[in-house]
Amino acid sequence: MNAWVYVYRGQEVENRHRISLAVYGQEGLLAYAGNPGLWSYMRSSAKPFQALALYLTGAVERFRLTEEEVALATASHDGTPRHVEVASRFLAKLGLGPEALVCGVHPPFSKEARKALEVAGQRPTPLHHNCSGKHAGMLAASLALGASPVGYENPAHPVQVLNQRTLRELSGAEPRLATDGCSVPTFALPLSRAARAFFLLAQPEVATETYREPLRQVRAAMRRYPELVAGPGSVDTLLMERLPVVAKRGADGYYGLALLQSPRGPLGVALKVEDGSAQAREVAVVALVRLLGLDPGPTPWDQPELRNYRGLQVGHLQAQLDLTWL
C-alpha cells in the first residue's frame, strides 16, 4: 500500500509527498506502507541510540550526569535559554567549553529565543545548535572511554565505532555511514531495521542484556523531560507529553517512534517522507499515531491550514495512510 501527504490549494491537490514506513512488533515486521526496505539516513532520529553510549561507557556515573543532560543528548532542541543552560552545565561537568563542540552554529529554532538574541545584540553559539546535547554526550563518552575528545566526529574514533556497533546490534543490519549536518556520522538502515531498534526502545526487556538498562534509562529521560528533547510547540514534545511514546524527529523527512503501549502491544516505527518535507512529516506522524490506536487529542498537524503572506487560508494538508498488515 502507498501512503501520501497531499497539499491542497483550494480544492485541487498541488503537491504529493510519498511516505514509506515500517511498523515492527514482537513478531517482527507487522505493517508497512510504501517501501519498508528503503535505505534511509536516520539523521537525528538516531540520537536515542547514540545516547546509549553514556551508559555503555560509564559516562553517566563518572560525570554524575542527570536525566536532564541525558535527555538533551537525545535532543534536536529549539535553542531556548533552558536548552542552552543544560548544554553549558553538561560541558562544565566535562571540564570543556562550547569551543569543544564541532556541530557548528545556527540561530535557535525557537522564534522567541532568536528574537531575544537579536534584541540583546548577541550572536548564537554552538550551544544554541540543536545538536549541542548530542555532541556533549559524545564528548562525555569519549572521555569515559579514555579516548581523546579531539576528533570525536571522525568515523574511526572509538565513540563513533561504538555508536555504529550499537545501531548494528539493535537493528540487525550493518549501517551505512555518511556525514550528518552537524559533522558527525549518520547511519542509513532499511526502514524495517530501524523500526526494530525503536521497538527495542519501546520494550527493552527483549533486547540483549547489554542494552536493556541503557535503553530503559534513555527512554525514561526522554519521557521525563520531553521539552528538552525538542521544545514547546514541537511534535516530539507534544506526543511524549500526551501519549506513552518516545518520539524523535530527524532531518529531511525522517521520524522514529517507540510506542510503549498500543492495541497491538509495544511497537517501533521508522518513517521517511521520500522528498524530505518536514511539513509533511509532522502531518504523517500524527495521522499514523492515530491509525495505530493512540489518540493525542487535537494537534496543529491535523489537516493544517495553508496560508499565504497576507494570512489568508488558501489550502490545507491531509494525510492518506494505507497500511499493509502482515
Salt bridges, closest charged atoms under 4 A:
GLU14 OE1 - ARG9 NE 2.76
GLU67 OE1 - ARG224 NH1 2.81
GLU68 OE2 - ARG82 NH2 2.65
GLU68 OE1 - ARG89 NH2 2.85
GLU69 OE2 - ARG89 NE 2.86
GLU69 OE1 - LYS93 NZ 2.90
ASP78 OD1 - ARG249 NH2 3.38
GLU85 OE2 - ARG89 NH1 3.21
GLU174 OE1 - ARG168 NE 2.69
ASP180 OD1 - ARG43 NE 2.65
ASP180 OD2 - LYS134 NZ 3.92
GLU213 OE1 - ARG216 NH1 3.08
GLU227 OE2 - ARG82 NH1 2.45
ASP252 OD2 - ARG43 NH1 2.55
GLU274 OE2 - ARG18 NE 3.03
ASP275 OD2 - HIS17 ND1 2.51
GLU282 OE1 - ARG281 NE 2.58
ASP295 OD1 - ARG290 NH1 2.85
ASP302 OD1 - ARG290 NH2 3.07
GLU305 OE1 - ARG307 NH2 2.45
